[in-house]
Amino acid sequence: MTVTLADVAARARVSPATVSRVLNGNYPVAASTRERVLRAVDDLDYVLNGPASALAAATSDLVGILVNDIADPFFGIMAGAAQTEIGGPGDGSGRAGGEKLAIVCNTGGSPERELTYLTLLQRQRAAAVVLTGGAVEDPAHQAAMSAKLAKLADAGTRVVLCGRPPLPDSEAVVAALAFDNRGGGRRLTEHLLSLGHRRIGYVAGPLERTTTRHRLEGHRDAMTAAGLAGGEERLTVHGPYDRRSGYDATLELLRREPEVTAVVAANDTVALGASAAIRDRGLRIPEDISVAGFDDLPFSVDAVPALTTVRLPLFEAGARAGRLAMGKETPPPGGIATIAAELMVRGSTAPPRV
């Protein structure tokens, strides 16, 4: 049943005019009243500007791109590439043709903020939504995401996942472009094992992220295949995907296992922090300890020594997500595509010193 502005007013125990003032933001309203109206809007899933059924074929020119951290090159590269495809080439005249307005929504890694942005985009009748990066592995959040994406799709919004696996039981997604994080993690550790490393520390990302789990699983698969299973928890430290985490976690690894000969980092930014910690301990890279990252961000090749890492085609994936969001490209079979990861061997890894 269609939810109307009058329904929201009744739920919030205010007049329809007050609801309109809150939603339009053009008239001062008491904070408590505003909060009551917004809670009613959320509870009833009210869509601004008319019935959802009438809007199914009347989406706006707005496209939302959700990222965890726009300052992180991993997300910035994908968002920029998607935005280029979404905006369209234009004709230089300044007139709007088939282009869309892409806005980047920075969630800060907050599951609640992710849902809030999706609700705001729903109210704005967004033509498409692109969600980038790993997903939070929490059943309640996944259920809420599936429900929200279904409502977006029902209203005519095209939903594309870029760099994250598909949601369970969600048919609302046009396409899910998932990176082969598990395969990349396995090949990276296999490289270190082939050099003779056996005591390998791992600086992992946040526990609740799919990206963290898949990359760590790949690492442990390689260790198990080499007959080195056991002791993984002692040689694994979790933290955020930032430089500070890499620095602190590496110091902790060296405290736990002073004889570690290699450190695998959750991503290239974490690897920079790990390298700094190793140098501050008076050790050399790779002569004393090898360091490896993940993603092949632009600075990786300029690190000293250049960073061995796993290349993910971030720009290509973002551009493809943008085309899929705009209906410019046919979705992959079954709506799911796995994007290969490539090992990039550089100077930060070498055989352990005897």
Backbone hydrogen bonds in HBPLUS format (Angstrom, degrees):
<---DONOR---> <-ACCEPTOR-->    atom                        ^
c    i                          cat <-CA-CA->   ^        H-A-AA   ^      H-
h    n   atom  resd res      DA  || num        DHA   H-A  angle D-A-AA Bond
n    s   type  num  typ     dist DA aas  dist angle  dist       angle   num
A0007-ASP N   A0004-THR O   3.07 MM   3  5.15 124.4  2.39  95.6 109.4     1
A0008-VAL N   A0004-THR O   3.23 MM   4  6.68 153.9  2.30 147.0 153.1     2
A0009-ALA N   A0005-LEU O   2.97 MM   4  6.27 158.4  2.02 148.6 154.8     3
A0010-ALA N   A0006-ALA O   2.94 MM   4  6.17 156.8  2.00 146.5 152.2     4
A0011-ARG N   A0007-ASP O   2.96 MM   4  6.20 158.5  2.01 147.7 153.8     5
A0012-ALA N   A0008-VAL O   2.90 MM   4  6.11 155.1  1.96 152.2 158.8     6
A0013-ARG N   A0009-ALA O   2.87 MM   4  5.80 113.8  2.32 136.6 152.7     7
A0014-VAL N   A0009-ALA O   3.00 MM   5  5.10 164.7  2.03 143.7 148.0     8
A0013-ARG N   A0010-ALA O   3.28 MM   3  4.96 146.7  2.40  91.9 101.6     9
A0018-THR N   A0015-SER O   3.00 MM   3  5.26 124.6  2.31 102.8 116.5    10
A0019-VAL N   A0015-SER O   3.21 MM   4  6.66 155.7  2.27 151.3 157.8    11
A0020-SER N   A0016-PRO O   2.98 MM   4  6.27 162.0  2.02 151.0 155.6    12
A0021-ARG N   A0017-ALA O   2.95 MM   4  6.23 151.9  2.03 144.6 152.3    13
A0022-VAL N   A0018-THR O   2.96 MM   4  6.24 158.8  2.01 151.8 156.8    14
A0023-LEU N   A0019-VAL O   2.99 MM   4  6.23 167.8  2.00 158.0 160.7    15
A0024-ASN N   A0020-SER O   2.90 MM   4  5.93 152.1  1.98 146.9 154.5    16
A0025-GLY N   A0021-ARG O   2.81 MM   4  5.63 133.8  2.02 137.7 148.9    17
A0033-THR N   A0030-ALA O   3.07 MM   3  5.25 117.1  2.49 100.3 115.6    18
A0034-ARG N   A0030-ALA O   2.86 MM   4  6.14 164.3  1.88 160.5 165.6    19
A0035-GLU N   A0031-ALA O   2.95 MM   4  6.15 161.2  1.99 149.4 154.1    20
A0036-ARG N   A0032-SER O   3.08 MM   4  6.26 151.4  2.17 138.8 146.3    21
A0037-VAL N   A0033-THR O   2.94 MM   4  6.24 158.0  1.99 154.9 160.4    22
A0038-LEU N   A0034-ARG O   2.95 MM   4  6.18 168.5  1.96 156.4 159.3    23
A0039-ARG N   A0035-GLU O   2.97 MM   4  6.07 150.6  2.06 143.1 151.2    24
A0040-ALA N   A0036-ARG O   3.07 MM   4  6.28 152.5  2.15 141.0 148.1    25
A0041-VAL N   A0037-VAL O   2.90 MM   4  6.23 153.5  1.97 150.7 158.7    26
A0042-ASP N   A0038-LEU O   3.01 MM   4  6.25 158.5  2.05 145.2 150.1    27
A0043-ASP N   A0039-ARG O   2.85 MM   4  6.06 163.0  1.88 149.8 155.1    28
A0044-LEU N   A0040-ALA O   2.96 MM   4  6.02 158.2  2.00 148.3 153.2    29
A0045-ASP N   A0041-VAL O   2.84 MM   4  5.66 114.9  2.27 133.1 149.3    30
A0046-TYR N   A0041-VAL O   3.05 MM   5  5.15 154.6  2.11 142.1 148.6    31
A0045-ASP N   A0042-ASP O   3.20 MM   3  4.87 141.7  2.35  91.5 102.7    32
A0054-ALA N   A0051-PRO O   3.18 MM   3  5.47 127.5  2.47 102.3 114.5    33
A0055-LEU N   A0052-ALA O   3.03 MM   3  5.04 136.1  2.23  97.2 110.1    34
A0058-ALA N   A0055-LEU O   2.89 MM   3  4.71 166.6  1.91 111.0 112.8    35
A0060-SER N   A0125-ARG O   2.75 MM  65  5.47 171.8  1.75 153.3 155.8    36
A0101-LEU N   A0061-ASP O   2.69 MM  40  5.88 162.8  1.72 163.2 169.4    37
A0127-ALA N   A0062-LEU O   2.73 MM  65  5.77 147.6  1.83 159.7 170.6    38
A0063-VAL N   A0101-LEU O   2.87 MM  38  5.99 152.5  1.94 152.0 147.8    39
A0103-ILE N   A0063-VAL O   2.88 MM  40  6.29 160.0  1.92 168.4 175.2    40
A0064-GLY N   A0128-ALA O   3.09 MM  64  6.54 152.9  2.16 151.7 151.0    41
A0130-VAL N   A0064-GLY O   2.83 MM  66  6.27 159.9  1.87 159.2 166.2    42
A0065-ILE N   A0103-ILE O   2.87 MM  38  6.11 153.4  1.94 164.3 166.2    43
A0105-CYS N   A0065-ILE O   2.80 MM  40  5.94 165.0  1.82 147.3 151.9    44
A0066-LEU N   A0130-VAL O   2.83 MM  64  6.23 156.9  1.88 161.8 169.6    45
A0132-THR N   A0066-LEU O   3.10 MM  66  6.04 160.6  2.13 153.4 158.9    46
A0067-VAL N   A0105-CYS O   2.97 MM  38  6.16 166.9  1.99 159.7 160.0    47
A0107-THR N   A0067-VAL O   2.83 MM  40  6.13 170.5  1.84 172.1 170.7    48
A0108-GLY N   A0068-ASN O   2.83 MM  40  4.83 124.4  2.14 130.2 139.2    49
A0072-ASP N   A0069-ASP O   3.01 MM   3  5.48 156.7  2.06 113.8 121.1    50
A0075-PHE N   A0072-ASP O   3.00 MM   3  5.67 127.3  2.28 120.0 130.2    51
A0076-GLY N   A0072-ASP O   2.93 MM   4  6.09 167.4  1.94 153.9 157.7    52
A0077-ILE N   A0073-PRO O   2.87 MM   4  5.67 168.4  1.89 148.4 149.5    53
A0079-ALA N   A0075-PHE O   2.86 MM   4  5.97 168.5  1.88 156.9 160.8    54
A0080-GLY N   A0076-GLY O   2.90 MM   4  5.91 160.0  1.94 144.1 150.0    55
A0081-ALA N   A0077-ILE O   3.03 MM   4  6.18 161.3  2.07 149.5 154.3    56
A0082-ALA N   A0078-MET O   2.94 MM   4  6.13 163.6  1.97 152.5 157.2    57
A0083-GLN N   A0079-ALA O   2.87 MM   4  5.98 158.1  1.92 147.7 154.3    58
A0084-THR N   A0080-GLY O   3.08 MM   4  6.28 147.6  2.19 142.3 150.0    59
A0085-GLU N   A0081-ALA O   3.36 MM   4  6.70 156.6  2.41 146.7 151.1    60
A0086-ILE N   A0082-ALA O   2.91 MM   4  6.13 154.7  1.97 151.4 159.6    61
A0087-GLY N   A0083-GLN O   2.81 MM   4  5.83 161.0  1.85 148.9 153.5    62
A0088-GLY N   A0084-THR O   3.32 MM   4  6.35 144.3  2.45 135.2 143.1    63
A0100-LYS N   A0086-ILE O   3.33 MM  14  5.87 150.8  2.42 137.0 142.7    64
A0110-SER N   A0107-THR O   3.18 MM   3  5.57 167.9  2.20 112.1 115.8    65
A0114-GLU N   A0110-SER O   3.03 MM   4  6.28 150.2  2.12 147.3 155.7    66
A0115-LEU N   A0111-PRO O   3.17 MM   4  6.50 158.9  2.21 148.8 152.3    67
A0116-THR N   A0112-GLU O   2.97 MM   4  6.23 152.3  2.05 144.7 153.3    68
A0117-TYR N   A0113-ARG O   2.92 MM   4  6.16 163.8  1.95 154.4 156.7    69
A0118-LEU N   A0114-GLU O   3.15 MM   4  6.40 158.0  2.20 145.1 151.2    70
A0119-THR N   A0115-LEU O   2.97 MM   4  6.22 152.0  2.05 146.4 153.8    71
A0120-LEU N   A0116-THR O   2.96 MM   4  6.28 159.1  2.00 151.9 157.5    72
A0121-LEU N   A0117-TYR O   2.87 MM   4  6.11 157.2  1.92 151.8 158.0    73
A0122-GLN N   A0118-LEU O   2.89 MM   4  6.07 145.0  2.01 140.4 150.4    74
A0123-ARG N   A0119-THR O   3.00 MM   4  6.31 154.8  2.06 148.8 154.9    75
A0124-GLN N   A0120-LEU O   3.09 MM   4  6.35 136.0  2.29 137.3 149.2    76
A0126-ALA N   A0121-LEU O   3.05 MM   5  5.41 168.8  2.07 156.8 157.9    77
A0125-ARG N   A0122-GLN O   3.04 MM   3  5.09 160.1  2.08 106.3 110.7    78
A0158-ARG N   A0127-ALA O   3.01 MM  31  6.37 165.9  2.03 135.8 135.8    79
A0129-VAL N   A0158-ARG O   2.80 MM  29  6.25 151.3  1.88 160.5 163.3    80
A0160-VAL N   A0129-VAL O   2.91 MM  31  6.30 160.8  1.94 163.2 169.0    81
A0131-LEU N   A0160-VAL O   2.90 MM  29  6.38 158.7  1.95 160.8 166.8    82
A0162-CYS N   A0131-LEU O   2.77 MM  31  5.98 166.4  1.79 161.8 161.1    83
A0133-GLY N   A0162-CYS O   3.02 MM  29  6.54 133.3  2.24 153.4 156.8    84
A0210-THR N   A0135-ALA O   2.94 MM  75  5.50 153.4  2.01 154.1 162.5    85
A0137-GLU N   A0208-GLU O   2.68 MM  71  5.29 169.4  1.69 164.5 168.1    86
A0142-GLN N   A0138-ASP O   2.85 MM   4  6.05 165.4  1.87 164.7 169.8    87
A0143-ALA N   A0139-PRO O   2.96 MM   4  6.10 154.6  2.02 146.1 152.4    88
A0144-ALA N   A0140-ALA O   3.01 MM   4  6.25 156.8  2.07 144.0 150.5    89
A0145-MET N   A0141-HIS O   2.80 MM   4  6.03 154.2  1.86 151.7 159.2    90
A0146-SER N   A0142-GLN O   2.93 MM   4  6.11 162.6  1.96 147.4 151.9    91
A0147-ALA N   A0143-ALA O   3.04 MM   4  6.25 160.6  2.08 147.7 152.6    92
A0148-LYS N   A0144-ALA O   2.95 MM   4  6.13 159.5  2.00 145.7 151.6    93
A0149-LEU N   A0145-MET O   2.85 MM   4  5.99 168.0  1.86 158.9 161.8    94
A0150-ALA N   A0146-SER O   3.01 MM   4  6.10 148.6  2.11 140.7 149.3    95
A0151-LYS N   A0147-ALA O   3.15 MM   4  6.44 151.4  2.24 143.9 150.5    96
A0152-LEU N   A0148-LYS O   3.03 MM   4  6.35 152.7  2.11 147.2 155.1    97
A0153-ALA N   A0149-LEU O   2.90 MM   4  6.11 164.2  1.93 149.5 153.6    98
A0154-ASP N   A0150-ALA O   2.91 MM   4  6.10 155.5  1.97 145.1 152.1    99
A0155-ALA N   A0151-LYS O   3.17 MM   4  6.32 136.3  2.37 136.2 146.3   100
A0155-ALA N   A0152-LEU O   3.08 MM   3  5.21 131.3  2.32  97.8 111.0   101
A0157-THR N   A0152-LEU O   3.00 MM   5  5.28 159.2  2.04 147.2 140.7   102
A0156-GLY N   A0153-ALA O   2.95 MM   3  5.12 161.5  1.99 109.5 113.9   103
A0174-VAL N   A0159-VAL O   2.71 MM  15  5.54 149.2  1.80 151.9 162.2   104
A0161-LEU N   A0175-ALA O   2.92 MM  14  6.31 166.6  1.94 156.4 160.7   105
A0177-LEU N   A0161-LEU O   2.83 MM  16  5.92 172.2  1.83 143.4 145.5   106
A0163-GLY N   A0177-LEU O   2.58 MM  14  5.67 154.0  1.64 163.6 173.2   107
A0176-ALA N   A0335-GLY O   2.72 MM 159  6.18 146.0  1.84 155.2 166.6   108
A0337-ALA N   A0176-ALA O   2.98 MM 161  6.32 162.4  2.01 163.5 162.6   109
A0178-ALA N   A0337-ALA O   2.87 MM 159  6.19 158.5  1.92 168.1 172.3   110
A0339-ILE N   A0178-ALA O   2.74 MM 161  5.95 161.8  1.77 148.7 154.9   111
A0180-ASP N   A0339-ILE O   2.90 MM 159  5.81 143.9  2.03 169.3 157.6   112
A0184-GLY N   A0180-ASP O   2.98 MM   4  6.14 159.3  2.02 149.5 155.9   113
A0185-GLY N   A0181-ASN O   2.93 MM   4  6.02 158.6  1.98 145.2 150.8   114
A0186-ARG N   A0182-ARG O   3.02 MM   4  6.26 154.1  2.09 146.7 153.7   115
A0187-ARG N   A0183-GLY O   3.03 MM   4  6.25 165.0  2.05 150.8 154.2   116
A0188-LEU N   A0184-GLY O   3.04 MM   4  6.18 153.1  2.12 146.9 154.1   117
A0189-THR N   A0185-GLY O   3.23 MM   4  6.42 164.7  2.26 146.6 149.5   118
A0190-GLU N   A0186-ARG O   2.90 MM   4  6.10 155.8  1.96 150.8 158.6   119
A0191-HIS N   A0187-ARG O   3.01 MM   4  6.18 144.1  2.15 139.2 147.5   120
A0192-LEU N   A0188-LEU O   3.29 MM   4  6.72 154.2  2.36 143.3 148.9   121
A0193-LEU N   A0189-THR O   2.88 MM   4  6.16 161.1  1.92 154.3 160.0   122
A0194-SER N   A0190-GLU O   2.89 MM   4  6.04 148.5  1.99 142.5 150.9   123
A0195-LEU N   A0192-LEU O   3.10 MM   3  5.19 136.6  2.30  97.4 109.5   124
A0197-HIS N   A0192-LEU O   3.18 MM   5  5.63 158.0  2.23 151.0 144.3   125
A0196-GLY N   A0193-LEU O   3.00 MM   3  5.13 149.6  2.09 102.3 112.0   126
A0261-THR N   A0199-ARG O   2.94 MM  62  5.76 158.2  1.99 151.8 157.7   127
A0201-GLY N   A0262-ALA O   2.86 MM  61  6.20 160.5  1.90 163.8 158.4   128
A0264-VAL N   A0201-GLY O   2.85 MM  63  6.23 167.0  1.87 155.7 157.0   129
A0202-TYR N   A0235-LEU O   2.79 MM  33  6.11 153.9  1.85 159.6 168.6   130
A0237-VAL N   A0202-TYR O   3.03 MM  35  6.52 155.7  2.09 161.6 169.0   131
A0203-VAL N   A0264-VAL O   2.82 MM  61  6.19 166.9  1.83 166.1 170.7   132
A0266-ALA N   A0203-VAL O   2.77 MM  63  5.78 119.3  2.14 160.1 173.5   133
A0204-ALA N   A0237-VAL O   2.78 MM  33  5.88 142.1  1.92 143.1 153.7   134
A0239-GLY N   A0204-ALA O   3.09 MM  35  6.36 125.9  2.40 127.8 140.5   135
A0209-ARG N   A0206-PRO O   3.38 MM   3  5.93 174.3  2.39 121.1 122.3   136
A0213-ARG N   A0209-ARG O   3.19 MM   4  6.55 166.1  2.21 153.1 155.7   137
A0214-HIS N   A0210-THR O   2.96 MM   4  6.13 171.8  1.97 160.8 162.5   138
A0215-ARG N   A0211-THR O   3.09 MM   4  6.15 168.0  2.10 151.3 154.7   139
A0216-LEU N   A0212-THR O   3.02 MM   4  6.08 161.1  2.06 151.1 156.9   140
A0217-GLU N   A0213-ARG O   2.82 MM   4  5.94 153.3  1.89 148.4 156.3   141
A0218-GLY N   A0214-HIS O   3.08 MM   4  6.29 154.8  2.14 143.9 149.7   142
A0219-HIS N   A0215-ARG O   3.15 MM   4  6.44 157.1  2.21 144.1 149.7   143
A0220-ARG N   A0216-LEU O   2.95 MM   4  6.22 164.2  1.97 153.5 157.3   144
A0221-ASP N   A0217-GLU O   2.82 MM   4  5.97 147.3  1.93 147.8 157.0   145
A0222-ALA N   A0218-GLY O   3.19 MM   4  6.42 156.1  2.25 145.4 150.3   146
A0223-MET N   A0219-HIS O   3.08 MM   4  6.43 155.1  2.15 145.7 152.9   147
A0224-THR N   A0220-ARG O   2.87 MM   4  6.01 159.3  1.92 147.2 152.5   148
A0225-ALA N   A0221-ASP O   2.96 MM   4  6.16 160.7  2.00 147.1 152.4   149
A0226-ALA N   A0222-ALA O   3.13 MM   4  6.32 135.0  2.34 138.0 149.2   150
A0226-ALA N   A0223-MET O   3.20 MM   3  5.15 130.7  2.46  92.4 105.5   151
A0228-LEU N   A0223-MET O   2.81 MM   5  5.07 159.2  1.85 156.7 152.3   152
A0227-GLY N   A0224-THR O   2.91 MM   3  5.07 160.3  1.95 110.9 115.2   153
A0235-LEU N   A0231-GLY O   3.31 MM   4  6.58 143.3  2.46 145.7 155.3   154
A0235-LEU N   A0232-GLU O   3.12 MM   3  5.25 127.7  2.41  98.1 111.7   155
A0236-THR N   A0233-GLU O   3.25 MM   3  5.09 162.8  2.29 106.2 105.9   156
A0246-GLY N   A0242-ASP O   3.24 MM   4  6.61 155.4  2.31 147.0 153.8   157
A0247-TYR N   A0243-ARG O   2.98 MM   4  6.32 152.2  2.06 152.6 160.5   158
A0248-ASP N   A0244-ARG O   2.96 MM   4  6.21 175.7  1.96 161.8 160.5   159
A0249-ALA N   A0245-SER O   2.86 MM   4  5.78 163.5  1.89 150.3 156.0   160
A0250-THR N   A0246-GLY O   3.15 MM   4  5.99 150.5  2.24 132.8 140.1   161
A0251-LEU N   A0247-TYR O   3.20 MM   4  6.48 157.4  2.25 149.1 154.8   162
A0252-GLU N   A0248-ASP O   3.09 MM   4  6.38 151.9  2.17 144.9 152.9   163
A0253-LEU N   A0249-ALA O   2.89 MM   4  6.20 151.3  1.97 145.4 153.4   164
A0254-LEU N   A0250-THR O   2.93 MM   4  6.17 161.8  1.97 151.9 156.0   165
A0255-ARG N   A0251-LEU O   2.98 MM   4  6.20 137.4  2.16 136.8 148.7   166
A0256-ARG N   A0252-GLU O   2.94 MM   4  6.23 155.4  2.00 148.7 155.0   167
A0257-GLU N   A0253-LEU O   2.77 MM   4  5.92 162.8  1.80 156.4 161.5   168
A0260-VAL N   A0257-GLU O   3.09 MM   3  5.69 158.9  2.14 128.2 127.0   169
A0290-SER N   A0261-THR O   2.96 MM  29  6.33 163.2  1.99 142.7 140.8   170
A0263-VAL N   A0290-SER O   2.84 MM  27  6.23 149.7  1.93 146.6 155.2   171
A0292-ALA N   A0263-VAL O   3.02 MM  29  6.45 149.7  2.11 161.1 163.7   172
A0265-ALA N   A0292-ALA O   2.83 MM  27  6.02 160.8  1.87 151.7 158.2   173
A0271-ALA N   A0267-ASN O   2.99 MM   4  6.26 146.9  2.10 143.5 153.8   174
A0268-ASP N   A0294-PHE O   3.01 MM  26  5.25 129.0  2.28 154.1 140.5   175
A0272-LEU N   A0268-ASP O   3.05 MM   4  6.40 138.3  2.23 142.4 151.8   176
A0272-LEU N   A0269-THR O   3.20 MM   3  5.25 129.1  2.47  95.1 107.5   177
A0274-ALA N   A0270-VAL O   2.94 MM   4  6.28 154.4  2.01 148.9 156.9   178
A0275-SER N   A0271-ALA O   2.89 MM   4  6.08 155.8  1.95 146.1 152.0   179
A0276-ALA N   A0272-LEU O   3.04 MM   4  6.31 154.7  2.10 145.9 152.4   180
A0277-ALA N   A0273-GLY O   3.04 MM   4  6.31 157.7  2.09 149.5 154.9   181
A0278-ILE N   A0274-ALA O   3.05 MM   4  6.30 158.2  2.09 149.7 155.4   182
A0279-ARG N   A0275-SER O   3.03 MM   4  6.27 160.7  2.06 149.9 154.7   183
A0280-ASP N   A0276-ALA O   2.91 MM   4  6.12 156.0  1.97 148.0 155.1   184
A0281-ARG N   A0277-ALA O   3.12 MM   4  6.34 127.0  2.41 137.9 150.5   185
A0281-ARG N   A0278-ILE O   3.19 MM   3  5.20 139.4  2.36  95.4 106.9   186
A0283-LEU N   A0278-ILE O   3.12 MM   5  5.54 158.0  2.17 153.1 150.0   187
A0282-GLY N   A0279-ARG O   2.82 MM   3  5.08 156.3  1.88 113.5 117.5   188
A0288-ASP N   A0284-ARG O   2.94 MM   4  5.13 151.4  2.02 121.5 130.5   189
A0289-ILE N   A0284-ARG O   3.14 MM   5  6.53 157.5  2.19 164.8 171.4   190
A0291-VAL N   A0348-SER O   2.98 MM  57  5.53 160.1  2.02 139.8 145.1   191
A0293-GLY N   A0308-THR O   2.90 MM  15  6.36 159.0  1.94 150.7 157.1   192
A0295-ASP N   A0310-VAL O   2.69 MM  15  5.34 142.3  1.83 146.0 155.0   193
A0312-LEU N   A0295-ASP O   3.34 MM  17  5.16 166.4  2.36 117.8 113.8   194
A0300-SER N   A0297-LEU O   2.90 MM   3  5.58 162.4  1.93 130.0 135.8   195
A0302-ASP N   A0299-PHE O   2.98 MM   3  5.22 137.5  2.16 105.1 117.7   196
A0303-ALA N   A0300-SER O   3.41 MM   3  5.45 158.6  2.46  99.4 105.5   197
A0307-LEU N   A0300-SER O   3.01 MM   7  5.23 173.7  2.01 146.0 145.4   198
A0348-SER N   A0306-ALA O   2.95 MM  42  5.89 125.7  2.25 168.8 169.7   199
A0309-THR N   A0344-MET O   2.94 MM  35  5.26 152.9  2.02 145.1 151.8   200
A0344-MET N   A0309-THR O   2.78 MM  35  5.26 169.5  1.79 163.2 159.7   201
A0311-ARG N   A0342-GLU O   2.59 MM  31  4.94 161.6  1.62 161.0 155.1   202
A0342-GLU N   A0311-ARG O   3.01 MM  31  4.94 166.6  2.03 140.0 143.5   203
A0314-LEU N   A0312-LEU O   2.75 MM   2  5.52 129.9  2.00 114.2  98.1   204
A0317-ALA N   A0313-PRO O   2.90 MM   4  6.06 158.7  1.95 153.7 160.3   205
A0318-GLY N   A0314-LEU O   2.91 MM   4  6.07 163.2  1.94 151.0 155.7   206
A0319-ALA N   A0315-PHE O   2.90 MM   4  6.10 162.8  1.93 154.1 158.7   207
A0320-ARG N   A0316-GLU O   2.97 MM   4  6.14 157.9  2.02 144.4 150.7   208
A0321-ALA N   A0317-ALA O   2.91 MM   4  6.13 155.7  1.97 147.9 154.8   209
A0322-GLY N   A0318-GLY O   2.97 MM   4  6.25 150.4  2.06 145.0 152.9   210
A0323-ARG N   A0319-ALA O   3.00 MM   4  6.35 154.1  2.07 148.6 155.2   211
A0324-LEU N   A0320-ARG O   2.89 MM   4  6.16 161.0  1.93 152.9 158.3   212
A0325-ALA N   A0321-ALA O   2.89 MM   4  6.05 153.6  1.96 145.1 152.6   213
A0326-MET N   A0322-GLY O   3.10 MM   4  6.30 141.6  2.26 139.7 149.1   214
A0328-LYS N   A0323-ARG O   2.80 MM   5  4.89 149.5  1.89 154.9 151.0   215
A0327-GLY N   A0324-LEU O   3.14 MM   3  5.00 155.5  2.20  98.4 105.9   216
A0335-GLY N   A0332-PRO O   2.76 MM   3  4.97 155.2  1.82 134.3 135.1   217
